[in-house]
C-alpha cells in the first residue's frame, strides 16, 4: 500500500505540475488582491478535485462504455505520461500539464480564473485525468483504490497551499529552482511511464511469451 501511495503521489505531483502552477497563478493574479487570490485558489482547487474524483470513481464505467481494455489504457497512459515527462526534463511548456498560449491569452481578459484556466486545464488537465483513470482502474483491490484517492487528495491540498503561497514561492525558487524541481520529477515520471507501457504490453498478450 505504501508503494502504491508513493507511485500515485509522484504521478499526480508531476501531472498536476504543483511546482509550475505557482508561477502561472502568480502571473494571472498579479493585479488581484490577496482575498481574490484566496477565492480563486479555493474555488479552483475544489472544482478540479470534483472533476478528478468523478473520473476516479467512474473510470471503470467509462472504459466499459467505450470498450477500452485496461492494457490499452495502461499503454496509452504510459505514452502520454512519457511525453509530459520529456517536456519536463527539457523544461518545455506542455499542454498536457498547463495552458496553451491561446488559453493563457484568453484567461488574461477574464475576471474570474477559478474555473478556466485554473481548475481546467491547470489542475485537472488531460495528463492528470489520464493518470487518475489509469491508477484507479489498475488498483489491485479496494484498499489500493482508496490509497490512490488519498494520494490525489493530498496533491490537491498541496496544490491549494501552493496557490496561496504562489508569490513567495515564485520569489524563493526563481526560474532556476523551478527548472531543477521540474527536471528531477520529470526523470522519475519518465521511468514510471515506461513501466506503464511495459505492463500494458505484457498484459495485452500481443508479444508471445510476454505474459
C-alpha positions in Angstrom: 0.0 0.0 0.0 2.8 2.4 0.8 4.4 1.7 -2.6 1.0 2.4 -4.3 0.7 5.6 -2.4 4.2 6.8 -3.4 3.7 5.9 -7.0 0.3 7.7 -7.1 1.8 10.7 -5.3 4.7 11.1 -7.6 2.5 10.7 -10.7 -0.1 13.3 -9.6 2.7 15.7 -8.4 4.1 15.6 -11.9 0.9 15.7 -14.0 -0.7 18.4 -11.9 2.6 20.4 -12.0 2.5 21.5 -8.4 5.8 23.5 -8.8 4.7 25.1 -12.1 1.2 26.4 -11.1 2.7 28.8 -8.5 4.3 30.8 -11.3 1.3 30.7 -13.6 -1.1 31.6 -10.9 1.1 34.5 -9.7 1.3 35.9 -13.2 -2.5 35.6 -13.8 -3.4 37.2 -10.4 -0.7 39.8 -10.2 -3.4 42.6 -10.2 -5.7 40.9 -7.8 -6.0 41.3 -4.0 -5.0 38.6 -1.5 -8.6 37.9 -0.8 -9.4 37.4 -4.5 -6.5 35.1 -4.9 -7.8 33.1 -1.9 -11.2 32.8 -3.5 -9.8 31.8 -6.9 -7.4 29.2 -5.4 -10.1 27.6 -3.2 -12.8 27.5 -5.8 -10.4 26.2 -8.5 -9.0 23.5 -6.2 -12.5 22.3 -5.2 -13.7 22.2 -8.8 -10.6 20.4 -10.0 -10.9 17.9 -7.1 -14.5 17.2 -8.0 -13.6 16.6 -11.7 -10.8 14.2 -10.9 -12.8 12.3 -8.3 -15.6 11.9 -10.9 -13.1 10.2 -13.3 -11.6 8.3 -10.4 -14.8 6.7 -9.3 -16.3 6.2 -12.7 -13.1 5.2 -14.5 -14.2 1.6 -15.0 -17.6 2.6 -16.2 -16.1 4.9 -18.8 -13.7 2.2 -20.0 -16.6 -0.2 -20.3 -18.8 2.3 -22.2 -16.1 2.9 -24.8 -14.9 -0.8 -24.8 -11.4 0.1 -23.8 -9.3 -2.6 -22.2 -7.1 -1.9 -19.2 -3.9 -3.0 -21.1 -4.8 -0.4 -23.8 -5.3 2.3 -21.2 -2.0 1.4 -19.4 -0.1 1.6 -22.7 -1.8 4.8 -23.9 -1.5 6.4 -20.4 2.2 5.5 -20.3 2.8 7.1 -23.7 1.0 10.3 -22.6 2.9 10.5 -19.3 6.2 9.9 -21.1 5.5 12.8 -23.4 4.8 15.0 -20.4 8.0 13.8 -18.7 10.1 14.6 -21.7 8.7 18.1 -21.7 9.5 18.4 -18.0 13.1 17.2 -18.4 13.8 19.6 -21.2 11.9 22.4 -19.5 9.5 22.8 -22.4 5.9 24.0 -22.0 3.5 21.1 -22.1 -0.2 21.5 -23.0 -0.8 18.3 -21.0 0.0 19.9 -17.7 -0.7 23.6 -18.3 -2.4 26.1 -20.6 -1.6 26.7 -24.3 -0.6 30.2 -25.4 -4.2 30.7 -26.8 -5.8 29.7 -23.5 -3.4 31.9 -21.5 -4.2 34.9 -23.7 -8.0 34.3 -23.2 -7.6 34.0 -19.4 -6.0 37.4 -19.2 -9.3 39.0 -20.2 -11.3 37.1 -17.5 -12.2 38.5 -14.1 -12.6 35.0 -12.5 -10.0 32.4 -13.4 -11.1 29.8 -10.9 -12.9 27.6 -13.5 -10.8 28.4 -16.5 -7.8 28.1 -16.7 -7.2 27.2 -13.0 -9.5 24.2 -12.4 -9.1 23.1 -16.1 -6.6 22.7 -17.6 -4.1 23.7 -14.9 -5.1 21.5 -12.1 -7.3 18.9 -13.8 -5.6 18.7 -17.2 -5.7 15.8 -19.7 -2.5 14.3 -18.2 -3.9 14.3 -14.6 -7.3 12.9 -15.8 -5.5 10.1 -17.6 -3.3 9.4 -14.6 -6.4 9.2 -12.3 -8.2 6.8 -14.6 -5.1 4.7 -15.1 -4.2 4.4 -11.4 -7.7 3.8 -10.1 -8.7 1.2 -12.7 -5.4 -0.5 -12.2 -5.8 -0.8 -8.5 -5.5 -4.4 -7.4 -8.1 -4.2 -4.6 -10.4 -1.7 -2.9 -7.7 -0.7 -0.4 -5.3 0.3 -3.2 -8.1 2.2 -4.9 -8.7 4.3 -1.8 -4.9 4.8 -1.4 -4.8 6.3 -4.9 -7.7 8.5 -4.0 -5.9 9.6 -0.8 -2.8 10.4 -2.8 -4.9 12.5 -5.1 -6.5 14.5 -2.3 -3.0 15.1 -0.7 -1.8 16.5 -4.0 -4.8 18.7 -4.5 -4.3 20.0 -0.9 -0.7 20.7 -1.7 -1.7 22.4 -4.9 -4.1 24.7 -3.0 -1.5 25.6 -0.5 1.0 26.3 -3.3 -1.5 28.6 -4.9 -1.9 30.5 -1.7 1.8 30.9 -1.4 2.3 31.5 -5.1 4.0 34.9 -5.0 6.5 34.0 -2.1 7.3 30.7 -3.8 7.9 32.5 -7.1 10.4 34.8 -5.4 12.1 32.0 -3.5 12.6 29.4 -6.2 13.1 31.6 -9.3 13.2 30.2 -12.8 16.3 28.1 -12.0 14.8 26.5 -8.9 11.6 25.6 -10.8 13.6 24.1 -13.6 15.6 21.9 -11.2 12.4 20.6 -9.5 10.7 20.0 -12.8 13.6 18.1 -14.3 14.1 15.8 -11.3 10.4 14.9 -11.2 10.3 14.5 -15.0 13.1 11.8 -14.8 11.1 9.9 -12.2 7.9 10.2 -14.2 9.6 9.1 -17.4 10.7 5.8 -15.7 7.2 5.3 -14.3 5.6 6.0 -17.7 7.9 3.4 -19.4 6.9 0.9 -16.8 3.2 1.5 -17.5 3.9 0.8 -21.2 5.7 -2.4 -20.4 2.9 -3.5 -18.1 0.3 -2.7 -20.7 2.1 -4.7 -23.5 2.7 -7.6 -21.1 -1.0 -7.8 -20.0 -2.2 -7.5 -23.6 -0.5 -10.7 -24.7 0.4 -9.2 -28.0 4.0 -10.4 -27.7 4.4 -14.1 -27.4 5.8 -15.1 -24.0 5.4 -11.5 -22.6 2.8 -12.7 -20.2 
